[in-house]
Amino acid sequence: MAPKVGISSGHMIRKDNILTILSSHGFRVASINVPMTYPPYRVNGIIVSGIETPKGRVFAYPLSLYFKLVKRGYSPELDTPYIPGKEKEFLNKVYLMIERRKELLFTILNDGSFDLILFHLTETDRVSHTFWRFMDESHPHYPGENPFKNAILEVYKKADELLEKILKKIDKGTLLIVLSDHGFGPEHYRLNLNNWLLEKNHMFLKNEFTTAIKNY
């Protein structure tokens, strides 16, 4: 039997995690934009799910919080992908998402009742993927002098400003941990493995109508 292939999500988690463990001991928890938290589940506090959330699905627990966030225009991910030639529009969306995440974070911090807060800022990742070639003169796709050369730096400055505000908000008895799940560097090319296998005749499509439509 062929292995089942799907998109990673919280459905795949079979064990308790720090949110559920602390909740079971009466601690109040909050999770904002953390990957693998869709679908949002019951905790003693709130969950706003992260990047793997399907568009149009409920992304927050409790449900009342979801409706409040939708009214504010909050979404777990950028609602439009990067399109070459639309760099300014994409960057403005990145700035907007940072502001909305910041507003949500400080609503939680101002509440003052949470024992643990997990906060994930995706936008430093998004801008690095998109704008690295605009600052790296050795990149094969460097466009020459351009207005987006400092786009990554400016987003990281906004992240630093957010960190400064957090430090001013919390007291000395609060433990703050800042970490990254990976670094960054140039990405010169991307390979679509399925297309490559098809072009090299190492993979073949079924001769069916539905397959033809999918590959159109």
C-alpha atoms as one frame of an Amber mdcrd trajectory, in Angstrom:
protein
   0.000   0.000   0.000   1.346   3.424  -0.981   2.088   5.771   1.947  -0.516
   8.443   2.595   0.780  11.848   1.544  -0.627  15.064   2.938   0.149  18.488
   4.361   1.668  18.516   7.830  -0.651  19.851  10.500  -1.597  19.477  14.127
  -3.684  16.426  13.138  -0.424  14.472  13.092   0.495  15.200  16.710  -0.330
  12.207  18.904   1.256  13.279  22.197   0.637  16.060  24.687   2.693  19.207
  24.189   3.713  22.055  26.457   0.388  23.843  25.888  -1.790  20.876  26.778
   0.437  19.759  29.669   0.440  23.184  31.318  -3.295  23.542  30.659  -3.961
  20.248  32.444  -2.161  21.617  35.506  -4.235  24.792  35.602  -1.771  27.154
  33.926  -3.083  29.666  31.410  -1.416  29.536  27.978  -1.432  31.457  24.695
  -0.035  30.448  21.317   0.140  32.868  18.381   1.040  31.786  14.846   3.001
  28.710  15.931   3.287  26.017  13.200   1.485  22.690  13.707  -1.294  24.255
  15.796  -4.012  23.883  13.142  -6.673  22.903  13.814  -6.679  24.937  17.035
  -7.510  22.742  19.991  -8.909  23.207  23.479  -6.462  24.640  26.001  -6.719
  26.675  29.162  -6.250  29.901  27.229  -6.076  30.684  23.517  -4.553  29.357
  20.306  -4.222  31.277  17.039  -2.920  28.767  14.508  -0.002  29.229  12.144
   1.164  28.917   8.579  -0.402  25.568   7.647  -3.952  26.853   8.252  -6.149
  26.384   5.135  -7.680  29.586   3.860 -11.207  30.198   5.122 -10.966  27.761
   8.051 -11.372  28.499  11.745  -7.892  29.447  12.986  -8.459  30.329  16.636
  -9.631  28.827  19.911 -11.967  29.751  21.498 -14.395  30.398  18.659 -15.313
  33.821  20.064 -11.688  34.906  19.557 -11.811  33.727  15.940 -14.779  35.986
  15.169 -13.083  38.962  16.833  -9.896  38.458  14.804 -11.779  38.069  11.522
 -13.512  41.407  12.150 -10.095  43.003  12.666  -8.839  41.560   9.369  -6.363
  39.191  10.987  -5.276  36.074   9.102  -2.634  33.434   9.916  -0.761  33.987
   6.673  -0.290  36.564   3.914  -3.433  36.405   1.797  -1.557  37.059  -1.459
   1.609  35.311  -2.708   4.677  37.123  -3.949   4.402  38.063  -7.626   7.545
  39.297  -9.457   7.116  42.980 -10.235   4.807  43.456  -7.230   7.549  43.741
  -4.622   6.239  46.942  -3.032   2.741  45.494  -2.592   4.156  42.317  -1.033
   6.401  44.265   1.338   3.480  46.431   2.452   1.549  43.230   3.251   4.498
  42.000   5.314   4.513  45.242   7.333   0.755  44.994   7.841   1.013  41.401
   9.106   3.708  42.405  11.600   1.446  45.152  12.962  -1.528  42.817  13.298
   0.518  40.163  15.066   1.955  42.838  17.363  -1.537  44.095  18.232  -2.646
  40.582  19.120   0.462  39.898  21.194   0.053  43.063  23.255  -3.637  42.374
  23.795  -2.526  39.147  25.442   0.344  40.768  27.352  -1.971  43.497  28.640
  -4.396  40.847  29.861  -1.783  39.790  32.392  -3.346  36.403  33.184  -1.180
  34.142  31.026   1.590  31.940  32.423   3.090  31.020  29.034   2.956  32.869
  25.713   4.351  31.406  22.482   4.704  33.951  19.671   5.991  33.163  16.183
   6.884  35.984  13.762   6.814  34.505  10.255   7.558  37.681   8.347  11.352
  37.619   8.776  11.261  34.272   6.977   8.947  35.498   4.209  10.981  38.602
   3.437  14.263  36.661   3.408  12.905  34.116   0.936  11.611  36.853  -1.322
  14.156  39.669  -1.174  17.541  37.983  -0.705  18.404  38.337  -4.386  17.676
  42.069  -4.209  20.489  42.667  -1.691  23.026  39.993  -2.690  25.172  41.320
  -5.538  26.685  37.851  -6.081  23.263  36.289  -6.629  22.700  35.137 -10.248
  19.309  36.894 -10.210  20.484  40.140  -8.623  18.615  42.870 -10.550  21.230
  45.597 -10.060  20.654  48.754  -8.061  17.094  48.607  -6.779  14.799  50.109
  -4.102  14.456  46.799  -2.226  18.099  46.244  -1.339  17.412  46.918   2.353
  13.996  45.212   2.524  15.253  42.355   4.728  17.143  44.744   7.012  14.062
  46.931   7.472  11.875  43.971   8.455  14.485  42.806  10.966  14.540  46.334
  12.379  10.800  46.060  12.917  11.360  42.725  14.672  13.958  44.409  16.913
  11.546  47.251  17.679   8.905  44.698  18.645  11.376  42.930  20.928  12.253
  46.244  22.576   8.575  46.918  23.309   8.151  43.424  24.753  11.145  43.949
  27.055   9.666  47.222  28.288   6.312  45.555  28.910   7.344  42.464  30.883
   8.737  42.532  34.412  12.113  41.249  35.590  10.561  38.024  36.841   9.403
  37.016  33.370  11.641  34.632  31.429  11.936  35.674  27.776  13.415  33.254
  25.233  14.185  34.440  21.678  15.093  31.759  19.147  15.068  30.909  15.461
  14.394  27.531  13.893  16.895  28.167  11.062  19.180  30.753   9.533  19.159
  32.106   5.992  21.227  32.333   2.861  20.938  32.660  -0.904  18.593  30.453
  -2.890  19.808  30.469  -6.479  17.436  27.945  -8.015  14.406  25.811  -7.226
  13.694  22.352  -8.580  10.180  21.044  -9.116  10.982  17.369  -8.770   7.771
  16.120 -10.391   8.323  18.249 -13.502  11.956  17.128 -13.726  10.965  13.452
 -13.468   8.349  13.924 -16.187  10.788  15.710 -18.514  13.384  12.933 -18.061
  10.780  10.199 -18.597  11.370   8.821 -15.106   7.725   9.330 -14.181   4.542
   8.940 -16.222   1.021  10.250 -15.711  -2.008   8.027 -15.769  -3.925   8.168
 -19.028  -7.092   9.425 -17.364  -9.238  12.505 -17.875  -8.904  13.716 -14.258
  -5.104  13.381 -14.410  -4.974  15.378 -17.624  -7.042  18.169 -16.072  -4.765
  18.319 -12.982  -1.672  18.567 -15.191  -3.153  21.204 -17.510
